[in-house]
Amino acid sequence: MSDYKVEMGKRLKEKRKALGLTQEQLAEKLNISIKHYGGVERGIAGLSIENLIELSNILGVSLDYLIKGESPENDTLPERIRELYLSCPVSKRQFFLECLENMSKFWILP
């Protein structure tokens, strides 16, 4: 049963590094110790559901992906858009989406 923690930790580490974040930064955002967060990535510690939700938002991944490694079947977002979205600071992601929505008005016919 604890194998899911090890696999989840691997996914967390991979996503964290892809976004250029440190363990310290994520621990701070989750209001947990660096030691605890390091344990999560090593698969020896867990997180509360609140922290899992927050972490999925920070990393831009679903809870299914975080916990079970499953991506949504309808995930057809082009990889470049996903990379750009994930590279945005969390505080700017809503603005990024609003920009895309506004640009879509130029190619959607009334």
C-alpha positions in Angstrom: 0.0 0.0 0.0 2.9 2.4 0.7 4.2 1.9 -2.9 1.9 4.7 -4.1 3.8 7.1 -1.8 7.1 6.2 -3.5 5.6 6.6 -7.0 3.8 9.8 -6.1 7.1 11.2 -4.7 8.8 10.4 -8.0 6.1 12.3 -9.9 6.3 15.3 -7.4 10.1 15.5 -7.8 9.9 15.3 -11.6 7.2 18.1 -11.8 9.0 20.2 -9.2 12.2 20.1 -11.1 10.5 20.7 -14.5 9.1 23.9 -13.0 12.4 24.9 -11.5 11.2 24.8 -8.0 13.1 23.8 -4.9 11.9 21.5 -2.1 12.2 24.6 0.2 9.9 26.6 -2.0 7.2 24.0 -2.1 7.5 23.3 1.7 7.1 27.0 2.3 4.0 27.2 0.0 2.5 24.2 1.8 3.5 25.5 5.3 5.3 22.4 6.2 8.9 21.7 7.1 11.5 21.0 4.4 12.3 17.7 6.1 8.6 16.7 5.8 8.4 17.7 2.2 11.7 15.8 1.4 10.1 12.7 3.1 7.1 13.1 0.8 9.3 13.0 -2.3 11.1 10.0 -0.9 7.8 8.2 -0.2 8.2 8.0 3.5 5.8 10.8 4.5 2.3 11.8 3.4 0.3 15.0 3.0 -3.1 16.1 4.1 -5.8 16.3 1.5 -5.6 20.1 1.7 -1.9 20.1 0.9 -2.4 17.5 -1.9 -5.0 19.9 -3.5 -2.7 22.9 -3.1 0.2 21.0 -4.5 -1.8 19.9 -7.5 -2.7 23.5 -8.1 0.9 24.7 -7.7 2.3 22.0 -10.1 -0.6 22.3 -12.5 -1.5 18.6 -12.4 -4.6 16.7 -11.4 -5.0 14.8 -8.1 -5.4 11.6 -10.2 -2.0 12.2 -11.7 -0.4 13.1 -8.3 -1.8 10.1 -6.4 -2.3 7.4 -9.0 -0.1 8.6 -11.9 -3.2 8.8 -14.2 -3.6 11.6 -16.7 -7.1 12.7 -17.6 -8.2 10.9 -20.8 -9.4 14.1 -22.3 -6.0 15.8 -21.8 -5.4 17.0 -25.4 -3.7 20.2 -24.5 -0.7 20.8 -26.8 2.5 20.3 -24.9 3.9 23.7 -25.6 0.8 25.4 -24.1 1.1 23.2 -21.1 4.8 24.1 -20.7 4.0 27.8 -21.0 1.2 27.5 -18.4 3.3 25.6 -16.0 6.2 28.0 -16.4 4.0 30.9 -15.3 4.1 31.9 -11.6 1.0 30.5 -9.9 -0.2 34.0 -9.3 -0.1 34.8 -13.0 -1.8 31.6 -14.3 -5.3 33.1 -14.3 -4.0 36.0 -16.4 -2.4 33.6 -18.8 -5.8 31.8 -19.3 -7.6 35.1 -19.7 -5.1 36.1 -22.4 -5.8 32.8 -24.3 -9.5 33.3 -24.0 -9.3 36.9 -25.4 -7.1 35.7 -28.2 -9.6 33.0 -29.1 -12.1 35.8 -29.9 -10.1 36.6 -33.0 -10.6 33.2 -34.7 -14.0 32.2 -33.5 -16.6 33.5 -35.9 -19.8 35.1 -34.5 
